[in-house]
Amino acid sequence: MNAPGHLHAILSDSFIRTLAGDRYYERGVDYFRRGLVDSLLQSGDSIEAIAHGTEQYAVRLSANGQKFKYTCECPIGEGGGFCKHCVATALTWLTGQTVTFVDQKSGRSAPITTKDIQEALNAQDKETLINWLIEWSEQDKSLRQRLNRLASLEKGSETLVAQVRKDLEKAIKIRGYRDYDQAPVYAAQVSSALEGIETLLQMKQATAAIDLCEDAMQWLEIAVEKIDDSNGEGMHLMGRVAELHLLACEQAKPDPESLGARLFILELDGGYSQWSGVAERYAHLLGDKGLAAFREAALKEWENVPTRTSRGGHDSTENYYSLTHMMESLARQSGDIEQLVAIFERDLSFPNQYLRIAGIYREAGNREKALQWVERGMACYPDFQGVPLRLFAAEEYQHAERHADALHLLWSEFRANPGLENYKLLEGFARSADDWEDWRDRALRHLRRVAAEQSSTKSGSTAEFESLWDWKYGHSLLVEVFLYEHKIEEAWQEAQAGGCRNKLWLQLAEQREKTHPADSAAIYLSHGEKAVARVDNSRYEPAIHLLEKAAALMHSLGRSQEFETRFETLRLQHKAKRNLQKLAEARRSFLYIR
């Protein structure tokens, strides 16, 4: 049996996962593994099947050239989604399970086509068809909405608008909470109701569609607080409403000035940024007059926003961040850098504002003003909050060939926060100034002082540091720096002299396996034994892995018996840990090497 060419070229596991998304893909895999797809029928480039779950749903997958189409009767499928039933059907077909291949020439097992359905419906009288539609609509909310809109059309545009509003309210407004599994069904129902706005646009009722879009958006803002929107269905629906609103405005062409004022209110009050950036998106409709009205409304509101200069200050102005975003957008549209800076200068209560202003001037090529602003920020934030400002300033000093100033800043940062990353930063700038050797000696002396200060806490060649807070204890910083510089023996000497974190001991063991196998074996064995002692009857794989490495190295040194004795003693000490014993037996050939 040969698979249809086009489907075979298009359908793959990765294609199915991409189309469905991780959530529906995993559910579809579950349906597939449970064998919940049957009656799979294949004809040419079409697949039809029945997927079973809480209900039975008909699924159809087809290919036309490079175009792939899919339908499913479930709520997600009716909303246009590639649902779990589609995933299960596609996987069943890919694996060739329960497939009936149709011989198109003979017509045996021929599937029912759209043309067949048309012919069957044409054979029925009008009353029968009407009764069927009414009956089916009682089971299908989406069909019922379509029939309601059809009936409303016969009674005039006002009735149609009222019906669309009713459908939207019923679909969007909810009581109680919709969990993760219910959210897609809710989204499919709302998506179906939104088709009513599309119908209004087709009937040239764009003005009414604008009002309905704005009302629907308000209802959705409230509704998303009552659903588990982890998969983003609610935000997707808001995006669709925003698209329909733009289409309606393009069709209705409202007065630009009124539209500008209206859009300002929408963006200001939008709780989920769904109206964000309307001035740019509606620019072709606003024109100069509409944009001026938008700007005037924004400036009037902006006058009420107080200047924020104190550290940690806050603003109680309602919708402060929405308004700031609008003002920033308008300033960027104007192309006036000083206007943009003035927006950010209104709020200097946190360091990033200074950084943003400095970045604006740097991007514009005014490096002098960029440096002035970042130096102002450093003066206000000399503590850890000012780290990004100091790095920015160092770059500007370097650009101006003020290498001494740049290195002074980075040295202060390194002294305050000694660590590998700051060591690397210091190195990069010092090399640019052709002065790394002197700065390196200075940095290493400082790290030795730090290590000496910690020596009273923990020291010795076997010292180990487990806590996340002991990153600089012992000689860990020195070991880390020497490992970075590929000075392995110097790193080893520091570890021997003052100890270091476990992670660094293991890095040293790995680096020195070939040249000093006995040292590496001792580290693996010691850390493996301690890892076993720490674990409580689960997750012994990392510990056994270390012990296997010790076994291999000790075997190469002719010390297998010594390892086996140590390992048997370890097993006896932890004989109650059954999972350890099982894993040891399963990995016996790697632990007991002959």
N, C-alpha and C positions, 0 to 999 in steps of 0.2 A: 504494500500500500504506500503510495507516494503522497507526501503532504502537498497541498496547494502551494505553488511557487511563491506568490506574493506574500501570503501569510507566513510562510517559512522564512522569507527574507526579512519580514518586519518583526514578528513575534520572537522575543527572547526573554530570559529571566530578568535581565537588567532593564529591558524596555518595559516590562510589566511593573517592576518595582518603581521605576521613574514615573510611570503614568499613574500608579495608584498612590504613591507615597508610602512611607514606612508603616504607617498605622494600618491602612487597609490591605497592604501587601501581607503583613503578618497574619491578619485575620483570614485572608484568602488562603494562605498556606495551610492554616489550621483546617479550613473547610476541605481543602484538597486532600490533606492527609487523612481526614476522617471519611473520605469517600462520599461527600455530600453532593457530588455532581453526577447526574445520570442522564440518560436519553441524549447523549452527545451525538450530534448528527453533523456531518461535514459534506458540503456540496460546493465544489469549486473553491472559491475564496471566501466561503461563508461557513461559520460554525454556529450551531444552535444547541442549547442544552437547558436542562432544568436544574437549578440549584436549590437544595433543601436547607432550611433552617427553622426558624419559628414559623415561617410560611414558605411556600414554593414560589420561585421567581423564574421567569423565562429570560434567558440570556442569549444575546446574539452578537457575535464578533465577525467583522468582515473587512476585506481589503479591496481597494480599487486603485490599482497602480501602487503608488507609495502612500496613499491615504488610508488610514486605519479608522474604522468606525466601530462603535460599541453601544449597546443598549441593554438595560436591565429594568425589570418592572419594579424593583425595590425603590424606596424613597430617595436613596442616594443616587441610584441610576437615573431616576426620572429628573433629578436635579442636574444631570450632566456629569456626575462623578463616575470614575472608574472604580466601582465598588468591590467588596470582597468576593461577591458572586462572580464578577467578571474575572477577577484574579484566579479564583479556583477553576473556572471554566478554561481559561487560557493555559494554566498549568496542567490540567487534565489532558488537554489536546496536545501540549508539547511532549508529554510523556507517552502519548499514544494509548492512554487507558480508556476503555469502554467507548471507543470511537466506532461509529457505523459509517463507513465510507460509501458515498453515493455515486453510483455509476450514472453520470448525467446522460449518456447516450441511451441507456436502457430505461432510465427513469425510475429504476427501482429505489424505494425508500426516499423518494424525492421530497424535499422539505417544502413547507408551505411558504410561499412568497407573498410579497405585497400585492402583486397582480392577482394571485389566487384569492386573497382577502377582498380585493376590490370586486372581483367577479361574484364572490359569495354575498357581499353586501348588496350589490346591484340586483341580485335575485330576490331580495327581501322587499316587502312592501313598506311604505313610509311609516305606518303605525307601528310595525314590528321594530323598525330601527329606532324610532323615538322611545319606545318602551325599553329597549336594550340600553340606550344611552342613559335614561333616567335610572335604571337599575344599577348600571355600572358606576354611575356618579355617586351613588350612596356608599360605595366601597372605596372610591378614589377621590380624595379631597381636591387633588389637582384638576381632575376632569370636571368636578363640580364647579370649581372656580371658573373654568373656561366656559362652561355652559351658562353660568350666571352672567358673565360678561357678554356672551352672545345674546342672551335674552335682554340685557340692559340696552344693548345697541338698538334694539327695536323700539325702545321707549325714549330714546333721545340721549344726547351727550350728558345732560345733568344726571340722569339715572346711571349712566355708565360710570361717571366720576364717583358718584356716591357708592356704587357697588365695589369699585376698585379700592376706595378708602376703607370700606367695611372689611374686605378681604385682607387688606394690609394690617389693619388693627387686630383682626382675629388671629392672623399668623404671627405677628411680631410680639404683641403684648402677651405675657405669660404670668401665671401664678406659680408659686413654688420655685423649685430649683431643678434645672436640667443637668444631669451628670454627663460625664464624658461620652457614654454610649448613646445618650439621648440627643446630644448636641447636633450630630449630623442630620438626624431626622428633622429637628427644628429648622436647621439651615435649609434643608430641601423644601420644606413647607413655605418658608419665607421667600426663597428663590422663586417658587411657583407663583406666589402672590405678586412678586415684583414684575412678572410678565404683564400684569394689568397696566403698569405704567408704560410698558412698551406698546401695549394696545392703544393707549391714549395718544402716544406719539404718532402711531400709524393713522389715527383718526384726526390728526392735526389739533389735538387738545393740549398743546404744549404748556400753556399758562397754568392749567389745572395740574399738569404733571409736575411743574416746578414746586407748587405748594405741597403736593403729596410727597415729593422727594424730601423736602425739608421736614415735614411731619414724621415721615418714616425714619429719618435719621435720628430725630429726638427719641422716638420710641425704641430704636435699636440701642441707643446709649444707655437707656434704662435696662433693657432686656439683657445686654451682655453681662451685667452685674449678677444675673441670675442663672447663667449657664457656665459650664466648664468649657472655656474657649481655648483650651490648650493647643488645639489644632488650628486655631485661627479662623474658624468659620464665621464668627461674628464680625471680625475685622474685614474679612472678604466681602461680606454682605454690605458693610458700610462703604467699601470701595466701589461696589456695584451701584449703590444708590448715588454716590458722588458722580459716577460716570453718566448715569441717567439724568441727573440734574444738569450737567454740562450739555448733554444732547438736547434737553428740553429748552435750555436757554438759547442754544444755537438755533433752534427752530422758532422760538417765540420772539427772539431778538428784543428783549425788554429795554426800556430806557437806560442808557449807560450809567447815568448818574445815580438813578434809583438802584440799579444793579450793584454799583460800587458800594453804596451804603449798606445794602442788604448782605453782600458778601462779607463785609467787615464784621457785621454782627455774627454771622455764621462762624467765621474763623475764630472770633474772640470767645464765643461761648462753647465751641466744640471741645468736648472733654477727652476725645481720643485722637486728636490731630487729623480727623477725617476731612476737615476743610482746610488743612494746612496748605499754604502756598496758592490760594485761590487767585491772588492778584496776578501771578504769572500764568496760571492755567486759563484764566478767563481774559487775558490781555487783549486777544483779538476781538472780544465782544465789548470790553470796557472802553478801549480807545483812550485818548488823552483826557476826555471829560470824565469818564468813569473812573479812571485811575486817580484823577485829581480828587474825586469825591471820596474814594477809598482812603487816600492819603489824608484828606482833611479830617475824616472821622477818626483815623488812627492818631493823628497829631493832637486832636482835642482830648482824646483819652490819655495820651501819653503825658500831657501836661499834669495829670493827677498823680503821676508816679514820682515819688520822692527820690532824691539822689541817695544811693547807698554807698557809704564809704567806710563804715566801721567793719572790722573783721568779725565775721560771724553774724553780721547784721542780717535782718530779714525784712521782707516787704509784705505788708498785709493787703496790698492792692489786689482785688479779685482779678483773676485771669492775667496775672503779671507776665508769666512766661509766654502765653499766647501773644500778648501785645508786643513783647520784646521781639519775638520771632517775626511778627509782621513788620515792625519798624526796621529790623535788620534786612528783611527781604526788600522793602522799599528803598533802603539806602543802597543796597547792591544793584538794584535796577537802575538807580540814578547814576551809578558809576562814580559817585563822589566819595572819595576815601575819608575825608574829614567828617562827612555826615555819618558814615559807618562807624568811625571811631567814637563819635559823640554818643551813639547808641550804647556801645559797650562801656563808655566812660561814666554813664549814668549809674552803673553798678560796679563798684570796685571792692566789693565785700569778700571776694575770694580770689586767690592768686591766678586762676586760669584766665580771668578777664585781662590782666596785664599781659599775659602770654598771648592772648588772641589779638590784642591791639598791636603788640610788637610784631606778631606774625603778619598782620595786615600791611604794616609799613615795610617789613622785609620783602614781602611779595611784590610790593609796589616799587622796590628798589631804593627805598629811603632807609638805608641801614643806620644812619645816625639817629633818626627818630625811633627806630626799632630798639636801639641800645638804650636810649633815654628812658623809654617805657619799661624795659625789662629791669633796668637799674632802680627805677621807682618801686617796682614790684618786690625786688630783693630787699629793699630797705623796709618795706612793710611786712615782709614774710621772711625773716632771717632763720626760721626754724625749718623743720622737715618739710613743711608745706611748700617751701620755696625751692625745693630741689629742681623741678623742671625749669624754673626761671634761671637758676644758676647755670644749668647746662646750656640753656639758650644764650645766656650772656657769654659763656666761655666760647661758644661758636662764633659769636660776633667779635669778641676780642681777637680770636684767631684770624678771622677774616680781615680785621684791621691790622694784622701783624703785631698785635699787642700780646705776644706769647707769654710774657711774664705774668700779665694780669690773668690770662686764661688758666695758666698753671697754678697760680695762687688760689683761684676759686676751686679748682679740682683737688688741690692738695687739702684744702680745708674740708671739702666734702669727704675725701678719703679718710682723713683723721677722725671725722665725726662718725663715719660709717665704713670702717675697714672691711673690705670684702673683695672678691674676685672681680665683680662687675666694675666697681670703682677703680680697681687696679688697672683693668683694661682701658677704661676711659683715660686715666692718667697716662698710661703708656701711649695711647694714640696721639694725644696732644703733645706729649714730650717728644715723641719721634718726629712730629711735624716741626718742632723747634730744634731738632738735632741735639737733644739733650737728655736722652732716655737713660743712659748709663748712670748718670748722677742721681736722677730722680728715682731710678730703680733701687739703688743702694739706700736712698733715703726711705723709700716705701718699705723695704725689707727690714730696716732697722726699727721702723715704727711697728711692724707686725711682730717683731721679736719682743718689743716692749709690751705689746698687748698680750702675747703668750706668757711673758714673765708675770704679768699681773694676775693671770689665771692659774699660775702654777700652784698657788696655795689651795686651789679648789680640787683640781685633779691633775695628776702627773704620772709619769712612768711609761715605759714602753708598751705596757698592756692596757693603758687607759683607753676606755671607750666611752663615747658620749651619745646617749640615745635621744635626749630631749630635743624638740624643735628649737628650744630657746638656747641651746648650748653651742650654736654654730661657730662661735669664736673661741671656745674653750680648748685648752691644750694647745697643740701646734696645728690645729685643723686649717687655719687660714694659710699658714706657710706651706703645708702639704698641698693644699688646693692650688696655690699659685705655682709651685714647682711642677705639679702635674700638668697644669696649663702650658707651662713653658717646656714640657717634655724633658725636664731634668729629674728623671725617675729616681736616681740614687740619692739626690739631695732631698727629694720628698721623703724617701725611706728613712734617711737619717733623722729628719725632723719628727717623723712619726715615732721612731724608736726613742728619741730624746724626750718627747713630751706627750705622746699619744695623739689620737685624732678620732674623728667620728667613724663609726662602723663602715659607712658607705665608702669612705676614703681608704680604710684598710683593705676593703675588697677590691677597690680600683688598683691599689698597689700590688695586691696579690696577682691580679690579672696581668698587669704590666710586666711583672717580674717572673712569671711562670717559667719561661724558657731559660732565663739566666740564673734564677735562684729558686728552683723548684721546691727545695726543702722549706724555705721561708713561706712560700705561697701555700704549700700543703698545710703548714701549721696554722695559718690564718683561716683557711677554709674549714679545717677540722674544728678549730675552736669556735668559730662563728656558727658552724652547723650544729654543734652540740648545744650551744646557747639558744639557738633558734628552736630546737626541739623542746627545750625546757620551757620556753615562753609560750608555745602554742598549746591550746587546750583541746586535744582530740580532733583537730581539723586543720586543713591547710598546711600539711607537712611537706608539700612538694618543694618549696624554696629551700627548706632545711636539708632535705634529701639531695637536692641538686648540689648544694655546697659540699656535702659529704661525698658524693660521687666524684667531684673534682679532686677532693683530697685523696680519695682511693686511687684514682688514676695516677696522680703525681707520686704518691708513696709507692705504688707498684713500679713506676719507672725508676725509683731509687732502690728497689729491692726490699721494701719495707711493708709488703702487703700483710704479713702476719701481725705486725705492730698495729696497723690500721684495724684489722679484723678484731683484735683484742679490745681496742678502744671502742669499736662500734658495738660489739657484743655487750660490753659493760654498759654502754648507753642504752641499749635495748632492755637490759635487765632493770636499769634504773626507772625506765618508763614502760614497764611491761603491761601496765593497765591501759595504756593508750593503744587501743586495738587498731585504729586507722594507721598509726605509725607502723605497727607490726605488719599489717597487710601490705602497705606500700613498700616496706623494706623487702618483703618476700617477692613482690612484683618486680622490684628493681635489683634483685639479687645479683644478676650477672654483671651489673655495673658497680656493685659494692664489694662483692667477694671475687676479686680478680685473681685468676691463677695463671 
